[in-house]
Amino acid sequence: MHRLLTGPLSVEHLTIPIANLPVHLQGTKIVQLSDLHYDGVRLSEQMLADAIAASNRVQPDLVVLTGDYITYEPEPIYPLVQRLKHLQSRYGTYAVLGNHDLYYPNARNLVTQALTGIGVRVLWNEVAYPLGSELALVGLPDFWSKQFNPASVLDELEPQLPRIVLSHQPDSAQILQQWRVDLQLSGHTHGGQIILPLLGPLPAWQNTVRRLIPKPLRPWIPYMEDRCNHVVRHWEWSRGLHRIGQNLLYTNPGLGTYYPGRLCCPPEVTVFTLKEC
């Protein structure tokens, strides 16, 4: 998409309080990138280069990628990883897959192998400890995947152990309330792409607006199709930081986009700084 549609890149900085965070992990910086949809159309080379440069400038301890590297065919993952290999961090890059990464036959294997080939560890119902044994990093399959199984990982963690969970779809936060999640990092929604002033994401208002539009015109107007209802249930969680029960959820609006592009919803690189609460 053209820069005039996507808007300029936004770099957001947030400080996240985590109970029982060890002293030596206070000030840890984690960068999140999400929803690249790299195919030469939905994410420009310049936007991707700007995002990688923005991440490198903050000298993060860890980079996390929260899914949807491709859109349909898996082949674009190969040129994408040649660009992602320039991401820099002290303790590496970790990733989970999104629904688009599972769409085509064998896409999961191809995307995983390509990311692994540049040193990115892809987590699939797994826990890793890149920052040491006192902070767990949990990675889950896409929420729509039959293999989404948070209990298999979270039930094994000691309750007092701080943890960050990577889960592509923010709707999973509803289920994840059963466990301690100090910070869930998600994407998937693209922030709604079109933000209505004072009202929020256009898709959140889809049903209300659609009733005012004659049926023959609906297929020609963005977000007025029935399938938009299936993208996410909780559009109120479609971007930014949210408290879900006792847990924190951050939904990154992503870098890539779809037609008709973004309005008042810039692509984002998110920088989290951890502190003890």
N, C-alpha and C positions, 0 to 999 in steps of 0.2 A: 504494500500500500504506500501511496505517496505520503511524504512527510506532512503535507498540508492536511491530509485526512487523519494521520495518526497523532499529530501534535508532537511537541518536543519531549525528549526524555526527561522524566522526573527521577531524582534520587532522594528517597525518603530515609530519614534517620529516626529510629525509635530506640528508647531505652526500656528494657524488659526486666522487671523484678522477678527473681526466682528464689523461692524459699530453699534454704540449706545449700545455696550455691557456695562452693569452697572459695576461700579468699583468693587463691591463685587463678581462679577462673573469672573473677570480677573484671569487667572491662573487655571481655572477649567479644570480638566482632565477627558477626556472621552475615554474609551477603546472600540474598535470595534472588534468583532469576526464575521466571516461570513462563510457560505458554509461548515458546518461541515461534512455533508454526513455520518453520523455516522451509520455504520452497521457492524463494526468489520472487514471490509476489506479496505475501502477507507480512514479511519482515525484510526491510531493506538492508543492504550490506552496511550502509552508514549507521543505521540505528543499532545494528548488532555490534559494530565496532565501538560505537559510543558507549554501549552498555558494558562491554568487556573492559573498556578503558576506565569507566566510572567505578567498576568493581575493583580493579587493580589499584586505583588511586587511594582507596581507603585502607589498603594493605590488610585484608581480612584474615582472621585466623582460619576461617572455614567458609567455603562456598557451597550452597545447596541449590539444587535444581528440582523444581516441583512439577515436571511433566509437560506433555504435549510438545515434543521437539519437532514432530512432523505433523502433517494434516491428514493426508490420505496415503499415497504411496510412500513406502519407507526409504526410497533411494536418497532423498535429500538429507538423510542423517549423515551421509558420508562427507559432503562438503561442510556440513554444520560442525562436525567434530573437529575438522581442521581449523576452524575458527575458535571453538571452545577450548582447544588445547592451550590457548594463550591466557586463560584465566589463571591468576596467581593467588595462592593462599598458603598460610603456614602449615596447615594440617590437611590440605587436600580438598577435593570436590566430591560431594555425595549427591545421589539423585534417586528419585522415584519416577515411575512411569505414569502417564495420563491415559485417558480413554482413547485418544487418537493414536497413541503408541501401540495400542492393542487391536486396532481396527482391522488392518489387513492381515491375511494369513502370514504367520511367521514374523510379523512386524516386531513383536516383543523380543524375539531372539536377535534380530538384526540390529534393533536400536540398542539393546543391552550390550551386544558384542562391540558395536561401534564406540559406545561410551567407555566401556571397559578398556578398549584399545588405546585410549588416551589417558588412562589412569583414573577415570571417574568410577567410583564404586556405586553400583545400582542396588538399592535395598528393596527386597521383596519379602514382606513379613519378616524383617530382620532387624537386629539391633547392632549398632557399631559404637565404638568408644574412641573417636578420633581425638578428643580433647582429654582423654584419660578416663579412668574407671568411675569417676565421681559425677559424670554427666553422660547420660545415654542419649544416642541419636537413633530414633526408631523410624524405619521406612516401611510404608504399607503399599500394597497394590492399589490400583484404582478402585474407587468405591463401587463401581459397577462390575468389577471383576468378580467372578465366582470364588476367587481365591483371597478376596479381602477378608482377613482373619486377625483382627487386632488382639484378640484374646491369646492367640498363640505366642505373642511376644510380650504384651503388657502384663499378663498374669505372671510372667516369670521374673519381673523386676521387683525389687524391694520397694515398698511404698514410700520410703523416705528418700529414694534416689531421684534426683532431678532428671527430667527428660524432655527432649524436644522431639516432636512427631512430624514427619513429612507425610502428607496425605493430599493427593492432587485436588480432590473435590471438598469444598468446605462443608457440604451436607454431612460428611462423615463426623463432624463435630457433635452431632446429635447423639450418635452411638458412643463416641469416645468419652462422653461425660461419665461413663461407668468407671473410668480410670483417672488417675492423676495425669494431667497433660499440662506441663508448665507453659508450653508454647506449641501450638499446632500451626504449621506453615502450609498453606494451600494456594491454589490458583484457580484455573478452570473457567472462571466467569468472564474474564477479560474486563472485570470491573463494570460489566454492563455495556461497555463500549460507548454508548450515548447516555450522557448524564443530563437530565432535565434540571435547570436551575430551580432551586428550592424544593424539588421533588425527588431527586435521586435518579437511579438507573431507569432508563426507559423500559427495559423488560419487566421491572417490578410493577409497572403500571399497565402492562400489556392488556390484561383482561378489561380494565376500565376503559382504556382508550379504544380497544377493538370494537366495543359495543357501539361506539359513535361513528364507526366507519362502515360503509356499505360492503357487503360480502364480496361483490365482484372486484373491489379495489384492494382488499386485504393482501392478496398474494404479491402485490406490487409495492407494498410499504414495508420497510424493514421492521422485523420483530412482530409482525402481526400474524405470522403463521402459527398453527397449533404446536409445532414441534418445539418452539421456544419455551413452552411450559415444561419441557422435559430436561432442559439444560441444567437447571438447579432448582431445588424447592425453596431454599431459604435465600431469596434475593436480598434480604436485609443483611446478609453476611457477604455480599458480593465483592466488597472491597474494604480494606482497612482492618483495624483492630477491634475485636469484639470479645466480651466476656460471655462464655457459654457455661452456665453453671459455675463451677469453681475453676474452669479452665480458660485459657486465653487462645484465641484464634486470630491469625492474621491472614487475610486473603490478598495476595498480590495480583494486581490487575494485568500483569503479563506484559510481554513485549510485542507479540504478534497480534494479528487482528483478522477480521473478516470484512467483506462488504457489509455495510457502507463505510467502514472505518470507525474512527473514534471522534467524539465531540465532547469536550470538557472532561476527557478521560485519558490523560497521557499515559504512555507506556512507562514502566517503573522498574528501577533497581532499588531494592530495599536493604538497608543496612541496620542490623540489630546489634545493640550493645547490651550485654548481660550485666546485671548487678544483683546483689543479694537483697532480699526484701525483709 
